[in-house]
Amino acid sequence: MQIHHTIASLRAARSQAGRVALVPTMGNLHDGHIALMRQAGQHADCVIASIFVNRLQFGPNEDFDKYPRTLQADCERLEAAGVKHLFAPDETEMYPQPQRYHVDPAPAQVSILDGEFRPGHFRGVATVVLKLLNIVQPDVALFGKKDYQQLMVLSNMVREFAMPIEVLPGDTVRADDGLALSSRNGYLSAGERAEAPRLYALLSRIRDAVRAGDHDFLKLETEAMAELEACGWAPDYIAIRRQADLQPPVHADDPLVVLAAARLGRTRLIDNIEI
């Protein structure tokens, strides 16, 4: 695997790479990331991964400074997964001057759910991903379903800018007890880690209830929030939404997804399940 720290080096390698799949990450890789890399290899001649902890998508009181940087271990995992090239720029390479041009996603897409609780987050995500897509110019880009709203925002961005890129989703990878794998799971204490699977269990219960015909969505959401609070969580939201645009359901046959975000101790966890 070749490691590139500059745009010029990456572009020179990409020109000889054939059909390319890009998997952008912030590093501190887990099995979910590796599953995306292997999935990417099924759709391209060459898989390019990127590792860049993007300051633009972190709020002023979030964990940019303490976000784990584990480049050496990440490189070993990427090479074992068949990744051919890693783009690992520093901030000076990605932002040689303050970024003055940004992607502002549609307010209806980013003023809800995670966007409500992390203002500016998706602006930062969309801006850096557009920049990475311009740098790498892949044929395919892969993003995980765990970040469901992010996947929607980025898919819409690629489509509305008419970028010649196929966006593919990757299924959420879970621990044996159901907890969605996340780079932030490492922040959990032992006691919090034992409690954390409750989030997935609640989402599964809501999914099963809706499939069984319970369409009192507000009751399902409210009861789940109350259970989390009773067990020491600080939930931001649990919401049943349309898969297509994450707006409240309108029609009985709308494909649905239930999404959640909640703090357990100092760690914010997100998850979702399609219904």
KOLPA-15228 format. One line per 3 residues: their letters; for each residue z, x, y of C-alpha. Coordinates in steps of 0.25 Angstrom, whole numbers, plus 5000, padded with zeros to 4 digits. Layout:
<recs>
A	Z/X/Y ~ ...
</recs>
This chain:
<recs>
MQI	5000/5000/5000 ~ 4996/5005/5014 ~ 5006/5003/5025
HHT	5001/5001/5039 ~ 5009/5002/5052 ~ 4998/5001/5062
IAS	4987/4990/5064 ~ 4976/5000/5064 ~ 4980/5005/5050
LRA	4981/4991/5044 ~ 4968/4987/5050 ~ 4961/4999/5044
ARS	4966/4996/5030 ~ 4963/4981/5031 ~ 4949/4984/5034
QAG	4947/4989/5020 ~ 4956/4979/5013 ~ 4947/4967/5010
RVA	4953/4954/5009 ~ 4967/4955/5015 ~ 4979/4946/5013
LVP	4991/4949/5024 ~ 5005/4945/5021 ~ 5013/4947/5034
TMG	5028/4950/5032 ~ 5040/4955/5040 ~ 5044/4964/5028
NLH	5057/4964/5020 ~ 5049/4958/5009 ~ 5053/4950/4998
DGH	5047/4943/4986 ~ 5041/4932/4994 ~ 5033/4942/5002
IAL	5028/4949/4990 ~ 5024/4936/4984 ~ 5015/4934/4997
MRQ	5009/4948/4995 ~ 5005/4945/4980 ~ 5000/4932/4984
AGQ	4992/4939/4995 ~ 4986/4948/4985 ~ 4979/4937/4978
HAD	4971/4933/4991 ~ 4966/4947/4996 ~ 4961/4961/4992
CVI	4972/4967/5000 ~ 4986/4962/5004 ~ 4992/4967/5018
ASI	5006/4965/5021 ~ 5013/4966/5034 ~ 5027/4969/5038
FVN	5031/4967/5052 ~ 5044/4962/5058 ~ 5039/4954/5069
RLQ	5048/4953/5081 ~ 5040/4942/5087 ~ 5045/4931/5077
FGP	5060/4934/5078 ~ 5069/4927/5088 ~ 5079/4934/5097
NED	5090/4932/5087 ~ 5083/4934/5074 ~ 5083/4945/5064
FDK	5071/4954/5069 ~ 5080/4967/5070 ~ 5087/4965/5057
YPR	5075/4960/5049 ~ 5074/4969/5037 ~ 5063/4980/5037
TLQ	5061/4985/5023 ~ 5047/4991/5024 ~ 5048/5001/5013
ADC	5053/4991/5003 ~ 5043/4981/5008 ~ 5031/4991/5006
ERL	5035/4993/4991 ~ 5035/4978/4989 ~ 5022/4976/4996
EAA	5015/4988/4988 ~ 5020/4982/4975 ~ 5014/4969/4979
GVK	5001/4974/4981 ~ 5000/4975/4996 ~ 4989/4985/5000
HLF	4993/4986/5015 ~ 5006/4984/5023 ~ 5005/4982/5038
APD	5019/4986/5044 ~ 5018/4988/5059 ~ 5029/4991/5068
ETE	5031/4983/5081 ~ 5024/4993/5089 ~ 5011/4991/5081
MYP	5012/4976/5081 ~ 5016/4974/5095 ~ 5012/4986/5103
QPQ	5015/4978/5115 ~ 5023/4965/5117 ~ 5015/4954/5110
RYH	5010/4945/5121 ~ 5001/4936/5113 ~ 5007/4927/5103
VDP	5004/4916/5094 ~ 5011/4903/5098 ~ 5010/4893/5086
APA	5009/4878/5088 ~ 5022/4873/5093 ~ 5022/4862/5083
QVS	5022/4872/5072 ~ 5033/4882/5078 ~ 5043/4873/5085
ILD	5048/4867/5072 ~ 5056/4872/5060 ~ 5057/4887/5061
GEF	5050/4888/5074 ~ 5061/4879/5081 ~ 5072/4888/5076
RPG	5064/4901/5079 ~ 5056/4900/5092 ~ 5045/4909/5093
HFR	5046/4914/5079 ~ 5032/4908/5075 ~ 5026/4913/5087
GVA	5030/4927/5083 ~ 5026/4925/5069 ~ 5012/4920/5072
TVV	5010/4931/5082 ~ 5013/4942/5073 ~ 5005/4936/5061
LKL	4993/4934/5070 ~ 4994/4948/5074 ~ 4995/4953/5059
LNI	4983/4944/5055 ~ 4975/4950/5066 ~ 4979/4964/5062
VQP	4977/4963/5047 ~ 4966/4952/5047 ~ 4969/4947/5033
DVA	4961/4937/5025 ~ 4974/4930/5020 ~ 4988/4930/5025
LFG	5000/4925/5018 ~ 5013/4919/5023 ~ 5025/4914/5015
KKD	5028/4899/5014 ~ 5043/4902/5016 ~ 5040/4903/5031
YQQ	5032/4890/5031 ~ 5031/4887/5045 ~ 5026/4901/5048
LMV	5016/4899/5037 ~ 5011/4887/5044 ~ 5011/4893/5058
LSN	5003/4905/5053 ~ 4993/4897/5045 ~ 4990/4889/5057
MVR	4989/4901/5066 ~ 4979/4907/5057 ~ 4971/4894/5056
EFA	4971/4891/5071 ~ 4966/4905/5074 ~ 4955/4904/5064
MPI	4960/4917/5058 ~ 4952/4920/5045 ~ 4964/4921/5037
EVL	4969/4913/5025 ~ 4984/4910/5026 ~ 4991/4909/5012
PGD	5005/4904/5010 ~ 5015/4911/5000 ~ 5025/4903/4993
TVR	5040/4905/4996 ~ 5046/4915/4986 ~ 5061/4912/4982
ADD	5072/4918/4975 ~ 5077/4912/4962 ~ 5087/4903/4969
GLA	5076/4898/4979 ~ 5079/4905/4991 ~ 5066/4909/4998
LSS	5064/4924/4999 ~ 5065/4929/5013 ~ 5067/4942/5020
RNG	5079/4936/5027 ~ 5086/4933/5014 ~ 5092/4947/5014
YLS	5101/4942/5026 ~ 5109/4933/5017 ~ 5122/4936/5012
AGE	5125/4934/4997 ~ 5132/4921/5000 ~ 5121/4916/5009
RAE	5110/4920/4998 ~ 5117/4912/4988 ~ 5117/4900/4998
APR	5103/4902/5003 ~ 5095/4895/4991 ~ 5101/4882/4996
LYA	5090/4881/5007 ~ 5079/4881/4996 ~ 5087/4871/4988
LLS	5088/4861/4999 ~ 5073/4862/5002 ~ 5070/4860/4987
RIR	5079/4848/4988 ~ 5072/4842/5000 ~ 5058/4845/4993
DAV	5063/4837/4980 ~ 5068/4826/4988 ~ 5055/4824/4996
RAG	5047/4825/4984 ~ 5056/4814/4978 ~ 5052/4805/4989
DHD	5063/4807/4999 ~ 5056/4807/5013 ~ 5069/4806/5022
FLK	5066/4820/5027 ~ 5076/4820/5038 ~ 5087/4817/5028
LET	5083/4828/5018 ~ 5082/4838/5030 ~ 5096/4834/5036
EAM	5103/4834/5022 ~ 5098/4848/5019 ~ 5102/4854/5033
AEL	5116/4848/5031 ~ 5117/4855/5017 ~ 5113/4868/5023
EAC	5123/4867/5034 ~ 5134/4863/5024 ~ 5131/4875/5017
GWA	5132/4885/5028 ~ 5118/4885/5033 ~ 5112/4883/5047
PDY	5099/4876/5045 ~ 5088/4876/5055 ~ 5080/4865/5048
IAI	5076/4859/5036 ~ 5063/4851/5038 ~ 5053/4844/5029
RRQ	5039/4845/5036 ~ 5024/4844/5033 ~ 5019/4857/5027
ADL	5006/4856/5035 ~ 5013/4858/5049 ~ 5028/4857/5047
QPP	5029/4844/5055 ~ 5037/4833/5050 ~ 5031/4825/5039
VHA	5022/4813/5043 ~ 5016/4808/5030 ~ 5022/4806/5016
DDP	5011/4815/5010 ~ 5013/4827/5020 ~ 5015/4839/5012
LVV	5030/4844/5016 ~ 5038/4856/5016 ~ 5053/4857/5019
LAA	5058/4869/5027 ~ 5071/4875/5031 ~ 5078/4885/5039
ARL	5092/4888/5039 ~ 5102/4900/5042 ~ 5111/4904/5031
GRT	5121/4914/5038 ~ 5113/4922/5047 ~ 5100/4921/5039
RLI	5089/4910/5042 ~ 5082/4905/5029 ~ 5069/4897/5029
DNI	5063/4890/5017 ~ 5054/4878/5014 ~ 5048/4871/5002
EI	5035/4863/5002 ~ 5037/4849/4997
</recs>
